[in-house]
Amino acid sequence: MKNPKIKNIMLVILYTTLLIFFFIHISDVLRILDFVFKVLAPILYGLVIAYLLNYPYKVFYDHHFNKMVTKHSW
């Protein structure tokens, strides 16, 4: 693909083909997306909960457990 014009034309053809395929099989595409979301939803919820609880955990840890940490001279 030395000619950039040919490359651009090929990209437009590919994009158009994928778009037509998407609209023809939209019910299948939506079913697959629904399945993927159902599989990934617990992971996403866990990440959100972990992100939200990270700051209170740091405050609690620094306030209560910092006193228990002993510093060694070695």
Contact map, one row per residue, 1 for C-alpha under 8 A:
11110110000000000000000000000000000000000000000000000000000000000000000000
11110000000000000000000000000000000000000000000000000000000000000000000000
11111110000000000000000000000000000000000000000000000000000000000000000000
11111111000000000000000000000000000000000000000000000000000000000000000000
00111111100000000000000000000000000000000000000000000000000000000000000000
10111111110000000000000000000000000000000000000000000000000000000000000000
10111111111000000000000000000000000000000000000000000000000000000000000000
00011111111100000000000000000000000000000000000000000000000000000000000000
00001111111110000000000000000000000000000000000000000000000000000000000000
00000111111111000000000000000000000000000000000000000000000000000000000000
00000011111111100000000000000000000000000000000000000000000000000000000000
00000001111111110000000000000000000000000000000000000000000000000000000000
00000000111111111000000000000000000000000000000000000000000000000000000000
00000000011111111100000000000000000000000000000000000000000000000000000000
00000000001111111110000000000000000000000000000000000000000000000000000000
00000000000111111111000000000000000000000000000000000000000000000000000000
00000000000011111111100000000000000000000000000000000000000000000000000000
00000000000001111111110000000000000000000000000000000000000000000000000000
00000000000000111111111000000000000000000000000000000000000000000000000000
00000000000000011111111100000000000000000000000000000000000000000000000000
00000000000000001111111110000000000000000000000000000000000000000000000000
00000000000000000111111111001000000000000000000000000000000000000000000000
00000000000000000011111111000000000000000000000000000000000000000000000000
00000000000000000001111111000000000000000000000000000000000000000000000000
00000000000000000000111111111000000000000000000000000000000000000000000000
00000000000000000000011111111100000000000000000000000000000000000000000000
00000000000000000000000011111110000000000000000000000000000000000000000000
00000000000000000000000011111111000000000000000000000000000000000000000000
00000000000000000000010011111111100000000000000000000000000000000000000000
00000000000000000000000001111111110000000000000000000000000000000000000000
00000000000000000000000000111111111000000000000000000000000000000000000000
00000000000000000000000000011111111100000000000000000000000000000000000000
00000000000000000000000000001111111110000000000000000000000000000000000000
00000000000000000000000000000111111111000000000000000000000000000000000000
00000000000000000000000000000011111111100000000000000000000000000000000000
00000000000000000000000000000001111111110000000000000000000000000000000000
00000000000000000000000000000000111111111000000000000000000000000000000000
00000000000000000000000000000000011111111100000000000000000000000000000000
00000000000000000000000000000000001111111100000000000000000000000000000000
00000000000000000000000000000000000111111111000000000000000000000000000000
00000000000000000000000000000000000011111111100000000000000000000000000000
00000000000000000000000000000000000001111111110000000000000000000000000000
00000000000000000000000000000000000000011111111000000000000000000000000000
00000000000000000000000000000000000000011111111100000000000000000000000000
00000000000000000000000000000000000000001111111110000000000000000000000000
00000000000000000000000000000000000000000111111111000000000000000000000000
00000000000000000000000000000000000000000011111111100000000000000000000000
00000000000000000000000000000000000000000001111111110000000000000000000000
00000000000000000000000000000000000000000000111111111000000000000000000000
00000000000000000000000000000000000000000000011111111100000000000000000000
00000000000000000000000000000000000000000000001111111110000000000000000000
00000000000000000000000000000000000000000000000111111110000000000000000000
00000000000000000000000000000000000000000000000011111111100000000000000000
00000000000000000000000000000000000000000000000001111111110000000000000000
00000000000000000000000000000000000000000000000000111111111000000000000000
00000000000000000000000000000000000000000000000000001111111100000000000000
00000000000000000000000000000000000000000000000000001111111110000000000000
00000000000000000000000000000000000000000000000000000111111111000000000000
00000000000000000000000000000000000000000000000000000011111111100000000000
00000000000000000000000000000000000000000000000000000001111111111000000000
00000000000000000000000000000000000000000000000000000000111111111100000000
00000000000000000000000000000000000000000000000000000000011111111100000000
00000000000000000000000000000000000000000000000000000000001111111110000000
00000000000000000000000000000000000000000000000000000000000111111111000000
00000000000000000000000000000000000000000000000000000000000111111111100000
00000000000000000000000000000000000000000000000000000000000011111111100000
00000000000000000000000000000000000000000000000000000000000000111111110000
00000000000000000000000000000000000000000000000000000000000000011111110000
00000000000000000000000000000000000000000000000000000000000000001111111000
00000000000000000000000000000000000000000000000000000000000000000011111100
00000000000000000000000000000000000000000000000000000000000000000000111110
00000000000000000000000000000000000000000000000000000000000000000000011111
00000000000000000000000000000000000000000000000000000000000000000000001111
00000000000000000000000000000000000000000000000000000000000000000000000111
